[in-house]
Amino acid sequence: MMRTRPLKVALLGCGVVGSEVARIMTTHADDLTQRIGAPVELAGIAVRRPGRVRDGVPAELITTDATALVKRDDIDVVVEVIGGIEPARALITTAFEHGASVVSANKALLAQDGAALHAAAEQHGADLYYEAAVAGAIPLVRPLRESLAGDKVNRVLGIVNGTTNFILDKMDSSGAGYSEALDEATALGYAEADPTADVEGFDAAAKAAILAGIAFHTRVRLDDVYREGMTEVTAADFASAKQMGCTIKLLAICERAADGRSVTARVHPAMIPLGHPLASVREAYNAVFIEAEAAGQLMFYGPGAGGSPTASAVLGDLVAVCRNKLAESTGPGESAYTRLPVSPMGEVVTRYHISLDVADKPGVLAQVATVFAEHGVSIDTVRQQGKDGEAALVVVTHRAADAALSATVEALRNLDTVRGVASIMRVEGEKGE
């Protein structure tokens, strides 16, 4: 039987995503009612600048007092799309204390304080859903948290930031430099005026922390994620990648150790073979490749940001939370029973592409090979090109620990015949991995 009393929703934030959430709730009210089993009503919208024109948003719902809004006894669900740590954390906690469940798109907060927020939700018998925090419209959180709950996930490898993928795609397809590709991304609205969070990997690292925690049933915080931006990637790197049959992507990589006793989470640029599914992800799209023991290899692809895609994920969570409210139940909470430690980057094993500027004379290759051997790093292929007394030496290794590779590079810098290390790039996804 359809319930007639509406479920009331408080919306925190009415920017690009929030205004789209409000619009869909208004225009699709009848459909949402049928899907939930009760009417859902937007009861208030908290904003910082009430004078801004917001097309399609009822002006009478606007308030600047977010705390008073989430404290209202009649609020069933709070949707938080303001971002940042504070006041979002305090507002979400207050919502739980007053009996409301929460739908959030706040990756930074969840990556930093997800455990505490989950504990607060459980304490007050509330839900905390956050599909929109990871990859826009792409369903990732729920498949990992529910659909694959009976499986063992061993690896999550993905492109989770549309801005960086757009920039790298333009560098690959047009031969543009980093600055030129960034300018184009900014002009098209893909990059913020300050793109630091994207291009330095902070955004992707927060998402990696969330994905690793869910996939491996352990707690992974933002500080646990190794992060390396993509501002140093050059056209020369792409030329080298093409010679190897690869392209370059900024990847979020979460892995369970082979012995199952630890996990790793990292974000950095990497070369991947052109035959890998992630290599064909173009423009500002996102894609995540999941490897599970029983399910095998799965790939999720789609728009990872923007008002409408992110609002789609928010509304999906809102429907689920409202259904739980009607059933007087809650959905899955935090699952961190494995308590697996997060290994440091130095223990991560992968392949490497190293480009060296060396003197063009006999014996250089032998010296370089000796240094690699002394540090236990095996060479897969080597290519040397020389002209006018100078040469470029490109070495691709077999799989080696990051710490061993770092020690090798440091030793190479001390060779008189090595003029400098032009670039170091990790190689991922070999042999379909």
C-alpha positions in Angstrom: 0.0 0.0 0.0 1.3 3.4 -0.9 2.1 5.7 2.0 0.6 9.1 1.7 2.7 11.1 4.2 5.8 12.3 2.3 9.4 11.5 3.1 11.1 14.9 3.6 14.5 15.7 2.2 16.9 18.4 3.2 19.4 19.5 0.5 22.7 20.9 1.5 24.2 22.8 -1.4 22.6 24.1 -4.6 25.5 24.4 -7.1 25.9 22.5 -10.3 25.0 19.1 -8.7 22.5 20.4 -6.0 20.4 22.4 -8.5 20.2 19.3 -10.7 19.1 17.2 -7.8 16.4 19.7 -6.9 15.2 19.9 -10.5 15.0 16.1 -10.9 13.2 15.7 -7.6 10.6 18.3 -8.8 10.1 17.2 -12.4 10.2 13.4 -11.6 8.2 13.6 -8.4 5.5 11.1 -9.6 8.0 8.6 -10.8 10.0 8.8 -7.6 6.9 8.3 -5.6 6.1 5.0 -7.5 9.7 3.8 -7.2 9.9 4.5 -3.4 6.4 3.6 -2.3 5.7 7.1 -0.8 5.9 10.7 -1.9 9.3 12.4 -1.5 9.3 16.1 -0.8 12.1 18.6 -0.9 11.7 20.4 2.5 14.6 22.9 2.4 17.7 23.9 0.6 20.7 25.3 2.5 23.0 27.6 0.5 25.7 30.2 1.4 24.6 32.8 -1.2 20.8 33.1 -1.1 20.7 35.9 -3.7 22.0 33.9 -6.6 19.5 33.1 -9.3 18.7 29.3 -9.4 16.5 28.4 -12.3 13.8 25.9 -11.4 14.6 25.9 -7.7 11.7 27.1 -5.4 12.9 30.3 -3.7 10.8 29.6 -0.6 12.9 26.5 0.2 16.2 28.5 0.3 17.8 29.0 3.7 21.3 30.0 4.9 20.9 28.1 8.2 22.0 24.6 7.3 22.3 23.5 11.0 18.7 24.5 11.7 17.6 22.6 8.6 19.2 19.3 9.5 17.9 19.6 13.1 14.3 19.7 12.0 12.4 16.7 13.4 10.5 16.1 10.2 13.6 15.6 8.0 14.0 12.0 6.9 17.0 12.3 4.6 19.8 14.8 4.2 21.5 15.1 0.8 25.0 16.7 1.2 26.6 18.1 -1.9 28.5 21.0 -0.5 31.9 19.2 -0.4 34.9 19.9 1.8 35.5 18.8 5.4 33.7 21.4 7.4 30.9 22.3 7.8 29.9 19.1 6.0 31.2 16.8 8.7 29.4 18.6 11.5 26.2 18.8 9.5 26.2 15.1 8.6 26.9 14.1 12.2 24.0 16.4 13.4 21.7 14.8 10.8 22.4 11.4 12.2 21.8 12.6 15.8 18.4 13.9 14.7 17.4 10.6 13.1 18.0 11.4 9.4 19.9 9.2 7.0 22.5 10.8 4.7 23.3 10.7 1.0 26.6 12.4 0.2 28.9 13.1 -2.8 31.7 14.2 -0.5 34.8 12.1 -1.5 37.3 14.2 0.5 35.3 13.8 3.7 34.6 10.1 3.2 38.3 9.4 2.4 39.4 11.2 5.6 36.7 10.4 8.1 34.6 7.6 6.6 35.0 5.3 9.6 33.8 7.9 12.1 30.8 8.8 9.9 29.9 5.1 9.5 30.1 4.6 13.2 27.8 7.6 13.8 25.3 6.3 11.3 25.3 2.9 12.9 24.9 4.4 16.4 21.8 6.3 15.4 20.3 3.6 13.2 20.7 5.6 10.0 22.0 5.1 6.5 25.1 6.6 4.9 25.2 6.2 1.1 27.7 7.8 -1.2 27.6 6.4 -4.8 28.2 9.9 -6.2 31.5 10.4 -4.3 33.5 8.1 -6.6 32.7 8.3 -10.3 29.6 10.3 -11.0 26.9 8.3 -12.7 29.0 5.1 -12.9 27.7 2.5 -10.4 30.7 1.4 -8.4 30.1 1.6 -4.7 26.9 -0.4 -4.7 28.3 -3.2 -7.0 31.4 -3.5 -4.7 29.4 -3.2 -1.5 26.4 -5.4 -2.5 26.7 -7.2 -5.9 30.3 -8.5 -5.2 29.7 -9.0 -1.4 30.0 -12.8 -1.8 33.2 -12.6 -3.9 36.8 -11.7 -3.2 38.0 -8.6 -5.0 41.8 -8.7 -5.7 42.3 -5.5 -7.8 40.6 -2.3 -8.7 42.3 -0.3 -11.5 40.7 2.8 -12.9 40.5 6.2 -14.5 38.5 8.1 -11.9 39.2 11.7 -12.8 37.7 13.2 -16.1 39.9 16.3 -16.1 43.2 14.4 -16.1 41.9 11.9 -18.7 40.9 14.7 -21.0 44.3 16.4 -20.7 46.3 13.1 -21.3 44.0 12.1 -24.1 44.6 15.4 -25.9 48.4 15.1 -25.4 48.2 11.6 -26.9 45.9 12.3 -29.8 47.2 15.7 -30.9 50.8 15.8 -29.6 50.0 18.8 -27.5 52.1 19.7 -24.4 50.7 19.6 -20.9 50.1 23.3 -20.6 48.3 23.5 -24.0 46.1 20.5 -23.2 45.2 22.1 -19.8 44.3 25.4 -21.4 41.9 23.5 -23.7 40.4 21.6 -20.7 39.9 24.9 -18.9 38.2 26.6 -21.8 35.8 23.7 -22.2 34.9 23.7 -18.5 36.6 20.4 -17.7 39.2 21.9 -15.5 38.7 24.3 -12.6 40.4 27.7 -12.4 42.7 26.0 -9.9 43.2 22.5 -11.2 45.5 21.3 -8.5 43.1 18.8 -6.9 42.8 17.1 -10.3 46.2 17.3 -11.9 48.1 16.5 -8.7 46.0 13.4 -8.0 44.3 14.5 -4.8 40.8 13.9 -6.2 41.7 10.5 -7.5 43.5 9.6 -4.3 40.3 10.3 -2.2 38.4 8.0 -4.6 41.0 5.3 -4.4 40.8 5.3 -0.6 37.0 4.8 -0.7 37.2 2.1 -3.3 40.0 0.2 -1.6 38.2 0.2 1.7 35.0 -1.2 0.2 36.8 -3.7 -2.1 39.1 -5.2 0.6 36.8 -4.8 3.7 39.4 -2.8 5.5 40.0 0.9 6.5 42.0 2.9 4.0 42.3 6.6 4.6 43.5 9.3 2.2 46.8 9.5 4.0 47.4 5.8 3.2 47.2 6.4 -0.6 50.4 7.1 -2.5 49.8 10.0 -4.8 51.8 11.3 -7.8 50.4 14.0 -10.1 50.6 14.1 -13.9 52.0 17.6 -14.4 55.5 16.2 -15.4 54.2 14.0 -18.2 55.6 15.2 -21.5 55.1 14.7 -25.2 58.4 12.7 -25.1 56.8 10.3 -22.6 53.9 9.8 -25.0 56.4 9.2 -27.9 58.1 6.5 -25.8 54.8 5.0 -24.8 53.8 4.7 -28.5 57.0 2.9 -29.3 56.0 0.4 -26.7 52.5 0.0 -28.0 51.2 1.9 -25.0 49.4 5.1 -23.9 49.6 7.0 -20.6 46.7 7.4 -18.1 46.5 8.7 -14.5 45.4 5.6 -12.7 44.0 4.8 -9.3 45.2 1.3 -8.4 44.1 -0.7 -5.4 45.5 -4.2 -4.9 45.4 -7.1 -2.5 48.8 -8.6 -1.9 49.5 -12.0 -3.4 49.7 -13.5 0.1 46.4 -11.7 1.1 48.0 -10.1 4.2 48.0 -6.5 3.1 46.7 -4.1 0.5 48.1 -1.1 -1.5 46.4 2.0 -2.8 48.1 4.4 -5.2 47.5 7.1 -7.8 50.1 7.9 -10.5 50.6 8.2 -14.2 51.3 4.9 -15.9 51.8 3.4 -19.3 49.2 0.8 -20.3 49.1 -1.3 -23.4 46.8 -0.1 -26.2 45.0 -3.4 -26.0 43.9 -2.9 -22.4 40.3 -1.8 -22.0 41.3 1.4 -20.1 43.5 2.6 -23.0 40.5 3.4 -25.2 38.8 5.6 -22.6 38.8 9.0 -24.2 37.9 12.6 -23.4 36.6 13.2 -19.9 35.2 9.8 -19.3 35.9 7.5 -16.4 36.3 3.7 -16.3 37.2 1.2 -13.6 38.4 -2.3 -14.1 37.7 -4.8 -11.3 39.3 -8.2 -10.9 37.4 -10.6 -8.6 38.1 -14.2 -7.8 34.8 -15.7 -9.0 33.4 -12.9 -11.2 36.6 -12.5 -13.1 37.2 -9.2 -14.9 34.6 -6.5 -14.9 34.6 -3.0 -16.3 32.5 0.0 -15.5 32.5 2.9 -17.9 30.7 6.3 -18.2 30.7 10.0 -17.4 32.5 10.5 -14.1 31.5 14.1 -13.3 29.1 16.9 -14.1 25.7 18.0 -12.7 23.4 15.5 -14.4 25.6 12.3 -14.1 26.4 13.1 -10.4 22.8 13.9 -9.6 21.8 10.6 -11.2 23.9 8.8 -8.6 22.6 10.9 -5.8 19.0 10.2 -6.7 19.7 6.5 -6.9 21.0 6.6 -3.4 18.1 8.7 -2.3 15.6 6.1 -3.6 17.4 3.3 -1.8 17.6 5.2 1.5 13.9 6.2 1.3 13.0 2.6 0.7 15.0 1.6 3.8 13.2 4.3 5.8 9.8 2.8 4.8 11.0 -0.7 5.7 12.4 0.6 9.0 15.7 -0.9 8.1 19.2 0.2 7.0 21.4 -0.8 4.1 25.0 -2.1 4.3 27.3 -0.1 6.6 31.0 -0.2 6.9 32.7 -3.6 6.4 36.2 -3.4 7.8 36.5 -6.9 9.4 39.7 -7.9 7.5 41.8 -5.1 9.2 44.5 -5.5 6.5 47.4 -3.1 6.7 48.2 -0.8 3.9 51.7 -1.4 2.6 54.0 1.5 1.7 54.7 2.4 -1.9 58.3 1.1 -1.5 56.9 -2.5 -1.3 54.7 -2.1 -4.5 56.0 -4.3 -7.3 55.5 -3.2 -10.9 57.3 -2.6 -14.2 59.2 0.6 -15.0 60.1 2.6 -18.1 63.2 4.7 -17.4 64.7 7.2 -19.9 68.3 8.2 -19.3 70.5 10.9 -20.9 73.9 9.3 -21.3 77.3 9.9 -23.0 77.4 8.3 -26.4 80.5 6.1 -26.0 81.4 2.4 -25.6 80.7 0.7 -22.2 77.8 2.9 -21.1 75.2 0.3 -21.5 77.3 -2.2 -19.6 77.7 0.2 -16.7 74.0 0.9 -16.6 73.1 -2.8 -16.8 75.5 -3.5 -13.9 73.8 -1.0 -11.7 70.4 -2.6 -12.3 71.8 -6.0 -11.6 73.5 -4.9 -8.3 70.1 -3.7 -7.0 68.2 -6.8 -8.1 66.2 -5.1 -10.9 66.0 -7.3 -14.0 65.9 -5.6 -17.4 63.3 -6.6 -19.9 64.3 -4.4 -22.9 66.7 -1.6 -23.6 67.0 0.8 -26.5 69.8 3.3 -27.2 70.0 6.2 -29.7 73.0 8.4 -30.0 74.1 11.5 -31.8 77.0 14.0 -31.5 78.4 12.5 -28.3 75.0 12.4 -26.5 72.6 9.5 -26.3 69.2 8.5 -24.9 69.0 5.1 -23.2 65.5 3.7 -22.6 65.2 0.8 -20.2 62.1 -1.2 -19.5 62.3 -3.5 -16.4 60.6 -6.7 -15.4 58.5 -6.3 -12.2 60.5 -4.8 -9.3 59.8 -3.3 -6.0 59.5 0.5 -5.9 62.2 0.8 -3.2 64.6 -1.3 -5.3 64.0 0.8 -8.4 64.4 4.1 -6.4 67.8 2.8 -5.2 68.8 1.9 -8.7 67.9 5.3 -10.1 69.9 7.0 -7.3 72.9 4.9 -8.1 72.6 5.7 -11.8 72.7 9.4 -11.1 76.1 8.9 -9.6 77.6 7.5 -12.8 79.8 9.9 -14.7 78.4 8.6 -18.0 74.8 9.4 -17.0 73.9 13.0 -17.7 70.5 12.8 -16.1 67.3 10.8 -15.7 64.8 12.2 -18.2 61.7 10.4 -17.0 60.5 7.4 -14.9 57.1 5.9 -15.7 55.4 2.8 -14.2 54.0 0.3 -16.6 50.7 -1.3 -15.7 48.2 -3.7 -17.2 50.6 -6.0 -19.0 49.3 -9.3 -20.2 45.7 -8.1 -19.7 46.1 -7.4 -16.1 
